Amino acid sequence: MDRMCNVCKTLFLIPKGIFRLCFILLNNVYCIGTYTIWMIMLYPLRRLGYQDMYYKIEGKMFHWMLAMVAMWSWWAGYEVMEAGDDITECLEDRTLVIANHQSTGDVPLLMATFNTRRQILPNIMWIMDSVFKYTNFGIVSVIHQDFFIMSGRKLRERSLLNLASHIYKKYIPLKRKWLILFPEGGFLRKRKVGSQKYALKNNLPHLEHVTVPRVGALHTIMDCLNPEKVAANNNSTIGTEITLLIDETSVQKLEWILDITIAYPKGNPIDLAEIVFGYRPPCKTLMVYKLYPLSQVPKDPDSLSKWLLNRWVEKERMLETYYQTGEFPLDENSQLPTPVVQDPLRFLILHLIFIASTYFHVQVFAAAYHYCSYLIY
């Protein structure tokens, strides 16, 4: 009997997965398409000196886009739980977010977590692998001015120079607040063996549930968002290529570092395929916050590197306990796990907005095509 039930459940997953796939593909078409068209149509605002207005509109639509991604995991029953420090006081301040990286599901679940807070997603900048530039969502990230970092040891120095340039030319002028960084530089399953060899060679702690974090991007961000260092380097160069022609008084200092530990049930990460097809049973992913005022973070490079490594060693211990006991070790004053509550009515309204907008654009292009055809023939 149990075997028959399992067979029936498996057979049910096939049409369910196909339906979800078709819906998500369609969702991509009418959301990404209309977002891109609006941003192109409104581009003259930038050229006429209304950049703030342009990016305020873009930020709102970007939030709506990420709400669609949040809906995919919510619809599949993959709930997100929050625990740890209260992050209310950093929501509108310049904040660097660092998180462990386990799978392709990390980013969609972070989007689902941030979706319920209106201050974050319109004013966020993601630092992601350059390969994502060529995915379906790449055009959205390009327009939003996210940063695509090149992987590989040979490209590391160049990538950091490009990151510094992007912070000065895009992140600061656009008044972005939150900056998302995965210091491990890749997924756990891909980096684990190499990380453990590196740790053994350099007498570093052996890590199973995280990998040794890379420090280059963190150092670059801390240097760029420090008015004192900008003043010292003004009219000089980073390396040999990037000239800092920025007024240090316009640099808003980084105020917080938010350390997020992503903990999947039993250490089994959700991946993008599971989110798309929904074949994994409903489960809860835990986001544990640890908020550090910048005054508590070391400034000199060596101490900062050690501080970051200590955060990852701490993650290792906490995840080990969580996977063994099912209970995450929290500080005495920490917030207990509470669900991130999504708003299904808002999802519905956003779908209707994107669909109506797509219909409008189709009608405009159809009318333009017929008018051009009339003129030609």
TORKOL-4160 file (C-alpha; in steps of 0.2 Angstrom, whole numbers, padded with zeros to 4 digits, m for minus):
377
<pt num="1" X="0000" Y="0000" Z="0000"/>
<pt num="2" X="0014" Y="0012" Z="0005"/>
<pt num="3" X="0023" Y="0008" Z="m0011"/>
<pt num="4" X="0007" Y="0012" Z="m0021"/>
<pt num="5" X="0006" Y="0028" Z="m0012"/>
<pt num="6" X="0024" Y="0033" Z="m0016"/>
<pt num="7" X="0021" Y="0028" Z="m0035"/>
<pt num="8" X="0006" Y="0039" Z="m0035"/>
<pt num="9" X="0015" Y="0054" Z="m0027"/>
<pt num="10" X="0030" Y="0052" Z="m0040"/>
<pt num="11" X="0018" Y="0051" Z="m0055"/>
<pt num="12" X="0009" Y="0067" Z="m0048"/>
<pt num="13" X="0026" Y="0076" Z="m0047"/>
<pt num="14" X="0028" Y="0075" Z="m0066"/>
<pt num="15" X="0013" Y="0085" Z="m0072"/>
<pt num="16" X="0016" Y="0097" Z="m0057"/>
<pt num="17" X="0034" Y="0099" Z="m0062"/>
<pt num="18" X="0029" Y="0102" Z="m0081"/>
<pt num="19" X="0016" Y="0115" Z="m0076"/>
<pt num="20" X="0028" Y="0124" Z="m0064"/>
<pt num="21" X="0041" Y="0125" Z="m0078"/>
<pt num="22" X="0029" Y="0131" Z="m0091"/>
<pt num="23" X="0022" Y="0144" Z="m0079"/>
<pt num="24" X="0039" Y="0150" Z="m0073"/>
<pt num="25" X="0045" Y="0152" Z="m0092"/>
<pt num="26" X="0030" Y="0162" Z="m0096"/>
<pt num="27" X="0032" Y="0172" Z="m0080"/>
<pt num="28" X="0050" Y="0176" Z="m0086"/>
<pt num="29" X="0044" Y="0182" Z="m0103"/>
<pt num="30" X="0031" Y="0194" Z="m0098"/>
<pt num="31" X="0041" Y="0201" Z="m0083"/>
<pt num="32" X="0058" Y="0202" Z="m0090"/>
<pt num="33" X="0052" Y="0208" Z="m0106"/>
<pt num="34" X="0041" Y="0222" Z="m0100"/>
<pt num="35" X="0054" Y="0227" Z="m0087"/>
<pt num="36" X="0067" Y="0229" Z="m0101"/>
<pt num="37" X="0056" Y="0238" Z="m0113"/>
<pt num="38" X="0051" Y="0251" Z="m0099"/>
<pt num="39" X="0069" Y="0254" Z="m0095"/>
<pt num="40" X="0073" Y="0257" Z="m0113"/>
<pt num="41" X="0058" Y="0268" Z="m0115"/>
<pt num="42" X="0063" Y="0278" Z="m0100"/>
<pt num="43" X="0081" Y="0279" Z="m0104"/>
<pt num="44" X="0080" Y="0298" Z="m0110"/>
<pt num="45" X="0076" Y="0303" Z="m0092"/>
<pt num="46" X="0095" Y="0298" Z="m0089"/>
<pt num="47" X="0101" Y="0308" Z="m0104"/>
<pt num="48" X="0091" Y="0323" Z="m0098"/>
<pt num="49" X="0098" Y="0323" Z="m0081"/>
<pt num="50" X="0084" Y="0314" Z="m0071"/>
<pt num="51" X="0095" Y="0299" Z="m0066"/>
<pt num="52" X="0088" Y="0299" Z="m0049"/>
<pt num="53" X="0070" Y="0298" Z="m0055"/>
<pt num="54" X="0075" Y="0284" Z="m0068"/>
<pt num="55" X="0083" Y="0273" Z="m0055"/>
<pt num="56" X="0069" Y="0276" Z="m0042"/>
<pt num="57" X="0057" Y="0269" Z="m0055"/>
<pt num="58" X="0070" Y="0255" Z="m0060"/>
<pt num="59" X="0072" Y="0251" Z="m0041"/>
<pt num="60" X="0054" Y="0249" Z="m0039"/>
<pt num="61" X="0052" Y="0238" Z="m0054"/>
<pt num="62" X="0067" Y="0228" Z="m0049"/>
<pt num="63" X="0059" Y="0224" Z="m0032"/>
<pt num="64" X="0044" Y="0218" Z="m0041"/>
<pt num="65" X="0054" Y="0207" Z="m0052"/>
<pt num="66" X="0063" Y="0199" Z="m0037"/>
<pt num="67" X="0046" Y="0197" Z="m0029"/>
<pt num="68" X="0042" Y="0185" Z="m0044"/>
<pt num="69" X="0057" Y="0175" Z="m0040"/>
<pt num="70" X="0052" Y="0174" Z="m0021"/>
<pt num="71" X="0035" Y="0168" Z="m0026"/>
<pt num="72" X="0042" Y="0153" Z="m0035"/>
<pt num="73" X="0050" Y="0146" Z="m0019"/>
<pt num="74" X="0035" Y="0151" Z="m0008"/>
<pt num="75" X="0023" Y="0142" Z="m0020"/>
<pt num="76" X="0033" Y="0126" Z="m0019"/>
<pt num="77" X="0032" Y="0126" Z="0000"/>
<pt num="78" X="0050" Y="0131" Z="0003"/>
<pt num="79" X="0048" Y="0142" Z="0018"/>
<pt num="80" X="0061" Y="0154" Z="0025"/>
<pt num="81" X="0064" Y="0157" Z="0044"/>
<pt num="82" X="0073" Y="0171" Z="0051"/>
<pt num="83" X="0083" Y="0171" Z="0068"/>
<pt num="84" X="0097" Y="0180" Z="0077"/>
<pt num="85" X="0100" Y="0198" Z="0078"/>
<pt num="86" X="0087" Y="0211" Z="0074"/>
<pt num="87" X="0091" Y="0220" Z="0058"/>
<pt num="88" X="0079" Y="0234" Z="0059"/>
<pt num="89" X="0092" Y="0247" Z="0062"/>
<pt num="90" X="0102" Y="0243" Z="0047"/>
<pt num="91" X="0088" Y="0242" Z="0034"/>
<pt num="92" X="0091" Y="0260" Z="0027"/>
<pt num="93" X="0110" Y="0261" Z="0031"/>
<pt num="94" X="0124" Y="0257" Z="0020"/>
<pt num="95" X="0127" Y="0238" Z="0024"/>
<pt num="96" X="0138" Y="0225" Z="0017"/>
<pt num="97" X="0130" Y="0207" Z="0018"/>
<pt num="98" X="0141" Y="0192" Z="0019"/>
<pt num="99" X="0134" Y="0175" Z="0018"/>
<pt num="100" X="0139" Y="0157" Z="0015"/>
<pt num="101" X="0136" Y="0149" Z="m0002"/>
<pt num="102" X="0130" Y="0132" Z="m0004"/>
<pt num="103" X="0119" Y="0130" Z="m0020"/>
<pt num="104" X="0109" Y="0139" Z="m0034"/>
<pt num="105" X="0095" Y="0141" Z="m0021"/>
<pt num="106" X="0104" Y="0153" Z="m0010"/>
<pt num="107" X="0100" Y="0169" Z="m0021"/>
<pt num="108" X="0082" Y="0165" Z="m0024"/>
<pt num="109" X="0079" Y="0162" Z="m0005"/>
<pt num="110" X="0088" Y="0178" Z="0000"/>
<pt num="111" X="0077" Y="0187" Z="m0013"/>
<pt num="112" X="0062" Y="0179" Z="m0004"/>
<pt num="113" X="0069" Y="0184" Z="0013"/>
<pt num="114" X="0072" Y="0202" Z="0008"/>
<pt num="115" X="0056" Y="0204" Z="m0002"/>
<pt num="116" X="0045" Y="0208" Z="0013"/>
<pt num="117" X="0056" Y="0223" Z="0017"/>
<pt num="118" X="0053" Y="0237" Z="0005"/>
<pt num="119" X="0069" Y="0247" Z="0009"/>
<pt num="120" X="0081" Y="0233" Z="0004"/>
<pt num="121" X="0078" Y="0226" Z="m0014"/>
<pt num="122" X="0076" Y="0243" Z="m0023"/>
<pt num="123" X="0093" Y="0249" Z="m0016"/>
<pt num="124" X="0103" Y="0233" Z="m0017"/>
<pt num="125" X="0118" Y="0228" Z="m0027"/>
<pt num="126" X="0123" Y="0210" Z="m0030"/>
<pt num="127" X="0140" Y="0204" Z="m0033"/>
<pt num="128" X="0139" Y="0188" Z="m0043"/>
<pt num="129" X="0149" Y="0177" Z="m0055"/>
<pt num="130" X="0150" Y="0184" Z="m0072"/>
<pt num="131" X="0142" Y="0168" Z="m0079"/>
<pt num="132" X="0125" Y="0175" Z="m0073"/>
<pt num="133" X="0127" Y="0189" Z="m0085"/>
<pt num="134" X="0122" Y="0177" Z="m0099"/>
<pt num="135" X="0107" Y="0170" Z="m0090"/>
<pt num="136" X="0089" Y="0175" Z="m0093"/>
<pt num="137" X="0090" Y="0187" Z="m0078"/>
<pt num="138" X="0106" Y="0194" Z="m0084"/>
<pt num="139" X="0098" Y="0209" Z="m0093"/>
<pt num="140" X="0089" Y="0214" Z="m0077"/>
<pt num="141" X="0105" Y="0214" Z="m0067"/>
<pt num="142" X="0114" Y="0224" Z="m0081"/>
<pt num="143" X="0101" Y="0237" Z="m0081"/>
<pt num="144" X="0101" Y="0237" Z="m0061"/>
<pt num="145" X="0120" Y="0240" Z="m0061"/>
<pt num="146" X="0124" Y="0224" Z="m0052"/>
<pt num="147" X="0142" Y="0219" Z="m0053"/>
<pt num="148" X="0148" Y="0203" Z="m0062"/>
<pt num="149" X="0165" Y="0197" Z="m0054"/>
<pt num="150" X="0176" Y="0186" Z="m0065"/>
<pt num="151" X="0182" Y="0170" Z="m0057"/>
<pt num="152" X="0199" Y="0162" Z="m0058"/>
<pt num="153" X="0216" Y="0166" Z="m0050"/>
<pt num="154" X="0223" Y="0174" Z="m0066"/>
<pt num="155" X="0208" Y="0186" Z="m0066"/>
<pt num="156" X="0207" Y="0190" Z="m0048"/>
<pt num="157" X="0217" Y="0206" Z="m0048"/>
<pt num="158" X="0208" Y="0213" Z="m0063"/>
<pt num="159" X="0191" Y="0208" Z="m0055"/>
<pt num="160" X="0195" Y="0218" Z="m0039"/>
<pt num="161" X="0200" Y="0233" Z="m0049"/>
<pt num="162" X="0184" Y="0232" Z="m0059"/>
<pt num="163" X="0174" Y="0230" Z="m0042"/>
<pt num="164" X="0183" Y="0246" Z="m0036"/>
<pt num="165" X="0178" Y="0255" Z="m0052"/>
<pt num="166" X="0160" Y="0249" Z="m0051"/>
<pt num="167" X="0158" Y="0255" Z="m0033"/>
<pt num="168" X="0164" Y="0273" Z="m0037"/>
<pt num="169" X="0155" Y="0274" Z="m0054"/>
<pt num="170" X="0139" Y="0265" Z="m0050"/>
<pt num="171" X="0136" Y="0260" Z="m0032"/>
<pt num="172" X="0140" Y="0277" Z="m0024"/>
<pt num="173" X="0132" Y="0289" Z="m0037"/>
<pt num="174" X="0116" Y="0278" Z="m0038"/>
<pt num="175" X="0115" Y="0279" Z="m0018"/>
<pt num="176" X="0113" Y="0260" Z="m0016"/>
<pt num="177" X="0113" Y="0254" Z="0002"/>
<pt num="178" X="0115" Y="0235" Z="0003"/>
<pt num="179" X="0129" Y="0226" Z="m0005"/>
<pt num="180" X="0128" Y="0207" Z="m0006"/>
<pt num="181" X="0144" Y="0197" Z="m0006"/>
<pt num="182" X="0148" Y="0178" Z="m0005"/>
<pt num="183" X="0166" Y="0178" Z="0001"/>
<pt num="184" X="0168" Y="0159" Z="m0003"/>
<pt num="185" X="0167" Y="0163" Z="m0021"/>
<pt num="186" X="0158" Y="0148" Z="m0026"/>
<pt num="187" X="0146" Y="0133" Z="m0021"/>
<pt num="188" X="0151" Y="0122" Z="m0006"/>
<pt num="189" X="0151" Y="0106" Z="m0016"/>
<pt num="190" X="0163" Y="0113" Z="m0029"/>
<pt num="191" X="0175" Y="0122" Z="m0018"/>
<pt num="192" X="0175" Y="0110" Z="m0003"/>
<pt num="193" X="0190" Y="0099" Z="m0008"/>
<pt num="194" X="0201" Y="0113" Z="m0014"/>
<pt num="195" X="0197" Y="0123" Z="0001"/>
<pt num="196" X="0202" Y="0109" Z="0013"/>
<pt num="197" X="0218" Y="0106" Z="0003"/>
<pt num="198" X="0222" Y="0125" Z="0005"/>
<pt num="199" X="0218" Y="0125" Z="0023"/>
<pt num="200" X="0229" Y="0110" Z="0027"/>
<pt num="201" X="0243" Y="0118" Z="0017"/>
<pt num="202" X="0242" Y="0134" Z="0026"/>
<pt num="203" X="0238" Y="0127" Z="0044"/>
<pt num="204" X="0220" Y="0134" Z="0044"/>
<pt num="205" X="0205" Y="0125" Z="0052"/>
<pt num="206" X="0197" Y="0110" Z="0043"/>
<pt num="207" X="0180" Y="0115" Z="0037"/>
<pt num="208" X="0166" Y="0103" Z="0031"/>
<pt num="209" X="0150" Y="0114" Z="0030"/>
<pt num="210" X="0158" Y="0130" Z="0023"/>
<pt num="211" X="0174" Y="0134" Z="0014"/>
<pt num="212" X="0189" Y="0146" Z="0018"/>
<pt num="213" X="0182" Y="0163" Z="0013"/>
<pt num="214" X="0192" Y="0174" Z="0000"/>
<pt num="215" X="0196" Y="0191" Z="0007"/>
<pt num="216" X="0200" Y="0201" Z="m0009"/>
<pt num="217" X="0183" Y="0208" Z="m0012"/>
<pt num="218" X="0180" Y="0212" Z="0006"/>
<pt num="219" X="0196" Y="0222" Z="0007"/>
<pt num="220" X="0191" Y="0231" Z="m0009"/>
<pt num="221" X="0174" Y="0236" Z="m0003"/>
<pt num="222" X="0180" Y="0241" Z="0015"/>
<pt num="223" X="0193" Y="0252" Z="0006"/>
<pt num="224" X="0181" Y="0260" Z="m0006"/>
<pt num="225" X="0168" Y="0264" Z="0007"/>
<pt num="226" X="0180" Y="0272" Z="0019"/>
<pt num="227" X="0180" Y="0292" Z="0017"/>
<pt num="228" X="0197" Y="0293" Z="0026"/>
<pt num="229" X="0205" Y="0281" Z="0014"/>
<pt num="230" X="0197" Y="0289" Z="m0001"/>
<pt num="231" X="0204" Y="0306" Z="0005"/>
<pt num="232" X="0221" Y="0298" Z="0006"/>
<pt num="233" X="0221" Y="0291" Z="m0011"/>
<pt num="234" X="0212" Y="0305" Z="m0020"/>
<pt num="235" X="0220" Y="0309" Z="m0037"/>
<pt num="236" X="0230" Y="0293" Z="m0035"/>
<pt num="237" X="0228" Y="0276" Z="m0042"/>
<pt num="238" X="0222" Y="0259" Z="m0036"/>
<pt num="239" X="0235" Y="0247" Z="m0043"/>
<pt num="240" X="0240" Y="0256" Z="m0059"/>
<pt num="241" X="0224" Y="0258" Z="m0068"/>
<pt num="242" X="0209" Y="0266" Z="m0058"/>
<pt num="243" X="0211" Y="0285" Z="m0054"/>
<pt num="244" X="0200" Y="0290" Z="m0039"/>
<pt num="245" X="0193" Y="0307" Z="m0045"/>
<pt num="246" X="0179" Y="0307" Z="m0032"/>
<pt num="247" X="0176" Y="0319" Z="m0018"/>
<pt num="248" X="0178" Y="0310" Z="m0001"/>
<pt num="249" X="0164" Y="0320" Z="0006"/>
<pt num="250" X="0152" Y="0312" Z="m0006"/>
<pt num="251" X="0157" Y="0294" Z="0001"/>
<pt num="252" X="0145" Y="0288" Z="0013"/>
<pt num="253" X="0154" Y="0277" Z="0025"/>
<pt num="254" X="0149" Y="0258" Z="0027"/>
<pt num="255" X="0140" Y="0257" Z="0043"/>
<pt num="256" X="0136" Y="0239" Z="0046"/>
<pt num="257" X="0141" Y="0221" Z="0041"/>
<pt num="258" X="0127" Y="0209" Z="0041"/>
<pt num="259" X="0133" Y="0191" Z="0042"/>
<pt num="260" X="0120" Y="0178" Z="0037"/>
<pt num="261" X="0122" Y="0160" Z="0040"/>
<pt num="262" X="0111" Y="0150" Z="0028"/>
<pt num="263" X="0106" Y="0133" Z="0036"/>
<pt num="264" X="0096" Y="0120" Z="0025"/>
<pt num="265" X="0087" Y="0106" Z="0034"/>
<pt num="266" X="0099" Y="0092" Z="0037"/>
<pt num="267" X="0113" Y="0101" Z="0027"/>
<pt num="268" X="0104" Y="0097" Z="0011"/>
<pt num="269" X="0103" Y="0113" Z="0000"/>
<pt num="270" X="0089" Y="0118" Z="m0011"/>
<pt num="271" X="0094" Y="0120" Z="m0029"/>
<pt num="272" X="0086" Y="0130" Z="m0043"/>
<pt num="273" X="0079" Y="0115" Z="m0051"/>
<pt num="274" X="0070" Y="0110" Z="m0035"/>
<pt num="275" X="0063" Y="0128" Z="m0035"/>
<pt num="276" X="0057" Y="0127" Z="m0053"/>
<pt num="277" X="0050" Y="0110" Z="m0053"/>
<pt num="278" X="0044" Y="0109" Z="m0035"/>
<pt num="279" X="0048" Y="0090" Z="m0033"/>
<pt num="280" X="0056" Y="0092" Z="m0016"/>
<pt num="281" X="0044" Y="0091" Z="m0001"/>
<pt num="282" X="0040" Y="0107" Z="0008"/>
<pt num="283" X="0054" Y="0112" Z="0020"/>
<pt num="284" X="0061" Y="0126" Z="0030"/>
<pt num="285" X="0077" Y="0135" Z="0027"/>
<pt num="286" X="0085" Y="0145" Z="0041"/>
<pt num="287" X="0093" Y="0163" Z="0039"/>
<pt num="288" X="0103" Y="0167" Z="0055"/>
<pt num="289" X="0108" Y="0185" Z="0056"/>
<pt num="290" X="0123" Y="0192" Z="0065"/>
<pt num="291" X="0125" Y="0211" Z="0064"/>
<pt num="292" X="0141" Y="0220" Z="0067"/>
<pt num="293" X="0143" Y="0239" Z="0068"/>
<pt num="294" X="0158" Y="0244" Z="0058"/>
<pt num="295" X="0167" Y="0250" Z="0074"/>
<pt num="296" X="0168" Y="0232" Z="0079"/>
<pt num="297" X="0176" Y="0226" Z="0063"/>
<pt num="298" X="0195" Y="0227" Z="0061"/>
<pt num="299" X="0202" Y="0240" Z="0049"/>
<pt num="300" X="0220" Y="0234" Z="0045"/>
<pt num="301" X="0220" Y="0220" Z="0031"/>
<pt num="302" X="0228" Y="0206" Z="0041"/>
<pt num="303" X="0216" Y="0208" Z="0056"/>
<pt num="304" X="0201" Y="0210" Z="0044"/>
<pt num="305" X="0206" Y="0193" Z="0035"/>
<pt num="306" X="0207" Y="0184" Z="0052"/>
<pt num="307" X="0190" Y="0192" Z="0057"/>
<pt num="308" X="0182" Y="0185" Z="0042"/>
<pt num="309" X="0190" Y="0168" Z="0044"/>
<pt num="310" X="0184" Y="0168" Z="0062"/>
<pt num="311" X="0166" Y="0171" Z="0056"/>
<pt num="312" X="0167" Y="0156" Z="0045"/>
<pt num="313" X="0174" Y="0145" Z="0058"/>
<pt num="314" X="0160" Y="0151" Z="0069"/>
<pt num="315" X="0147" Y="0146" Z="0055"/>
<pt num="316" X="0156" Y="0129" Z="0054"/>
<pt num="317" X="0152" Y="0126" Z="0072"/>
<pt num="318" X="0134" Y="0132" Z="0072"/>
<pt num="319" X="0130" Y="0122" Z="0056"/>
<pt num="320" X="0138" Y="0106" Z="0063"/>
<pt num="321" X="0127" Y="0108" Z="0079"/>
<pt num="322" X="0111" Y="0112" Z="0068"/>
<pt num="323" X="0114" Y="0097" Z="0057"/>
<pt num="324" X="0116" Y="0085" Z="0071"/>
<pt num="325" X="0103" Y="0091" Z="0083"/>
<pt num="326" X="0090" Y="0101" Z="0073"/>
<pt num="327" X="0092" Y="0116" Z="0084"/>
<pt num="328" X="0103" Y="0131" Z="0079"/>
<pt num="329" X="0114" Y="0138" Z="0093"/>
<pt num="330" X="0108" Y="0156" Z="0096"/>
<pt num="331" X="0114" Y="0169" Z="0108"/>
<pt num="332" X="0103" Y="0172" Z="0123"/>
<pt num="333" X="0096" Y="0189" Z="0116"/>
<pt num="334" X="0094" Y="0182" Z="0099"/>
<pt num="335" X="0077" Y="0182" Z="0090"/>
<pt num="336" X="0070" Y="0164" Z="0089"/>
<pt num="337" X="0066" Y="0157" Z="0072"/>
<pt num="338" X="0051" Y="0166" Z="0064"/>
<pt num="339" X="0044" Y="0163" Z="0047"/>
<pt num="340" X="0046" Y="0176" Z="0033"/>
<pt num="341" X="0027" Y="0179" Z="0028"/>
<pt num="342" X="0024" Y="0182" Z="0010"/>
<pt num="343" X="0009" Y="0191" Z="0004"/>
<pt num="344" X="m0001" Y="0181" Z="m0010"/>
<pt num="345" X="m0012" Y="0196" Z="m0014"/>
<pt num="346" X="0003" Y="0206" Z="m0018"/>
<pt num="347" X="0010" Y="0192" Z="m0029"/>
<pt num="348" X="m0007" Y="0192" Z="m0038"/>
<pt num="349" X="m0007" Y="0211" Z="m0041"/>
<pt num="350" X="0011" Y="0211" Z="m0047"/>
<pt num="351" X="0006" Y="0198" Z="m0060"/>
<pt num="352" X="m0008" Y="0208" Z="m0066"/>
<pt num="353" X="0003" Y="0223" Z="m0067"/>
<pt num="354" X="0016" Y="0214" Z="m0078"/>
<pt num="355" X="0003" Y="0206" Z="m0089"/>
<pt num="356" X="m0006" Y="0222" Z="m0092"/>
<pt num="357" X="0010" Y="0231" Z="m0096"/>
<pt num="358" X="0015" Y="0217" Z="m0108"/>
<pt num="359" X="m0002" Y="0219" Z="m0117"/>
<pt num="360" X="0001" Y="0237" Z="m0118"/>
<pt num="361" X="0018" Y="0235" Z="m0126"/>
<pt num="362" X="0012" Y="0222" Z="m0138"/>
<pt num="363" X="m0002" Y="0234" Z="m0143"/>
<pt num="364" X="0010" Y="0249" Z="m0145"/>
<pt num="365" X="0022" Y="0238" Z="m0156"/>
<pt num="366" X="0008" Y="0231" Z="m0166"/>
<pt num="367" X="0002" Y="0249" Z="m0170"/>
<pt num="368" X="0019" Y="0255" Z="m0174"/>
<pt num="369" X="0022" Y="0240" Z="m0186"/>
<pt num="370" X="0005" Y="0243" Z="m0195"/>
<pt num="371" X="0009" Y="0262" Z="m0197"/>
<pt num="372" X="0027" Y="0258" Z="m0204"/>
<pt num="373" X="0019" Y="0245" Z="m0216"/>
<pt num="374" X="0006" Y="0258" Z="m0222"/>
<pt num="375" X="0020" Y="0271" Z="m0225"/>
<pt num="376" X="0031" Y="0259" Z="m0234"/>
<pt num="377" X="0017" Y="0251" Z="m0245"/>
